[in-house]
Amino acid sequence: MAGFLDRAKEQAQRGLTQGKAKIDDVQTQRAGSDLLKKLGTAYYEEKRGTGSPQATAQALQALEAHVAANGDGFLRS
């Protein structure tokens, strides 16, 4: 009986770990998408004359930092 409970506990722990990894992945993808949207907005505003090149550069730097830390997988989704 103890062996069964140990295996069940291991399986539950593995499931929790996999679930947390999936949640972290989704949050990272969402953050990347948000940064990409901010870059697009900054670029659009700059071209319309209501934004600045500095805002576009800052948005690009934030996106590049995210890609450097987490990869560019969110760009393919």
Phi, psi and omega in degrees: 000321181295324178297320179297316180294323178296317179295319179296319179295318178298316179296318179296318179296318178298318178297318178296318180296316179294320178297318179295320179297320179294318178297316178299319179296316180295319179295321178294317178297317181296319179297318178297318178296321178297318179294322177295320177296319178296322177296315178299318179296315180297318180295315179299314180296321178298315181291332177282344181095003180259353180243183182233155175298330179295319179295320178294317180296319179295318179295320178295318179297319179296318178295317179296323177295319178296316179296319180297324182277328190234357183087175184251023181302329181293340180287339183265355184278000000 
